[in-house]
Amino acid sequence: MSTYVEKLLYELEHSKRKCKNYTYILLCADGSYYCGWTNNPIKRLKAHNEGRASKYTRARLPVSPVYIEEFETKADAMKREAYIKRLPRSRKEELVGT
């Protein structure tokens, strides 16, 4: 997990940031990536690791956050998610810095 992702999740957990919208990438236990969007990354990560967030990640636990981006609007976060999902794995790896 990058320092930026760790810092952002810490700040969110300790309520130092206002509610925004986020696009995120998770690294699954099988080495695959999962991309999604949320307005509460802490709650969403917990739901993923409890097997309650998506069928895809439920079969690939545990997952860990490797990339996150903030957006002012839900629409912008969703557009970015759709864009990232269309990228080949090599471009996703560039985003997460591997």
C-alpha positions as semicolon CSV with decimal commas, in nm:
position;residue;x (nm);y (nm);z (nm)
1;M;0,000;0,000;0,000
2;S;0,142;0,339;-0,095
3;T;0,211;0,607;0,162
4;Y;-0,058;0,828;0,003
5;V;-0,323;0,554;0,032
6;E;-0,223;0,483;0,395
7;K;-0,235;0,855;0,487
8;L;-0,571;0,912;0,318
9;L;-0,731;0,608;0,483
10;Y;-0,592;0,717;0,822
11;E;-0,733;1,068;0,779
12;L;-1,071;0,932;0,672
13;E;-1,083;0,691;0,964
14;H;-1,010;0,975;1,204
15;S;-1,258;1,215;1,039
16;K;-1,006;1,473;0,928
17;R;-1,165;1,498;0,583
18;K;-1,508;1,590;0,456
19;C;-1,713;1,333;0,272
20;K;-1,611;1,314;-0,091
21;N;-1,627;1,049;-0,360
22;Y;-1,346;0,810;-0,433
23;T;-1,234;0,571;-0,704
24;Y;-1,017;0,292;-0,569
25;I;-0,823;-0,014;-0,679
26;L;-0,785;-0,319;-0,457
27;L;-0,524;-0,590;-0,489
28;C;-0,693;-0,928;-0,442
29;A;-0,531;-1,235;-0,284
30;D;-0,502;-1,400;-0,627
31;G;-0,304;-1,103;-0,762
32;S;-0,589;-0,954;-0,965
33;Y;-0,711;-0,595;-0,937
34;Y;-1,062;-0,478;-0,852
35;C;-1,173;-0,121;-0,923
36;G;-1,473;0,050;-0,766
37;W;-1,603;0,380;-0,631
38;T;-1,741;0,482;-0,293
39;N;-1,808;0,780;-0,069
40;N;-1,674;0,592;0,236
41;P;-1,351;0,402;0,163
42;I;-1,307;0,271;0,519
43;K;-1,656;0,118;0,529
44;R;-1,626;-0,015;0,175
45;L;-1,287;-0,182;0,238
46;K;-1,429;-0,348;0,548
47;A;-1,731;-0,470;0,349
48;H;-1,502;-0,611;0,079
49;N;-1,293;-0,801;0,334
50;E;-1,607;-0,935;0,502
51;G;-1,728;-1,068;0,167
52;R;-2,026;-0,829;0,154
53;A;-1,920;-0,584;-0,117
54;S;-1,892;-0,775;-0,444
55;K;-1,902;-1,129;-0,577
56;Y;-1,565;-1,074;-0,743
57;T;-1,375;-0,986;-0,428
58;R;-1,567;-1,233;-0,210
59;A;-1,389;-1,517;-0,392
60;R;-1,048;-1,346;-0,372
61;L;-1,005;-1,246;-0,008
62;P;-0,829;-1,076;0,154
63;V;-0,805;-0,756;-0,048
64;S;-0,590;-0,451;0,019
65;P;-0,615;-0,096;-0,115
66;V;-0,336;0,002;-0,353
67;Y;-0,477;0,314;-0,520
68;I;-0,734;0,582;-0,436
69;E;-0,840;0,909;-0,599
70;E;-1,071;1,180;-0,461
71;F;-1,349;1,350;-0,657
72;E;-1,598;1,622;-0,574
73;T;-1,889;1,444;-0,742
74;K;-2,020;1,091;-0,759
75;A;-2,043;1,121;-1,137
76;D;-1,672;1,202;-1,169
77;A;-1,575;0,908;-0,946
78;M;-1,796;0,675;-1,148
79;K;-1,650;0,801;-1,478
80;R;-1,298;0,740;-1,352
81;E;-1,395;0,389;-1,234
82;A;-1,535;0,306;-1,580
83;Y;-1,219;0,440;-1,743
84;I;-0,987;0,238;-1,517
85;K;-1,188;-0,080;-1,568
86;R;-1,125;-0,053;-1,943
87;L;-0,748;-0,025;-1,899
88;P;-0,524;-0,325;-1,959
89;R;-0,351;-0,470;-1,654
90;S;-0,020;-0,306;-1,750
91;R;-0,175;0,043;-1,727
92;K;-0,341;-0,042;-1,394
93;E;0,000;-0,149;-1,265
94;E;0,139;0,190;-1,371
95;L;-0,139;0,361;-1,173
96;V;-0,069;0,163;-0,857
97;G;0,304;0,203;-0,897
98;T;0,412;-0,160;-0,937
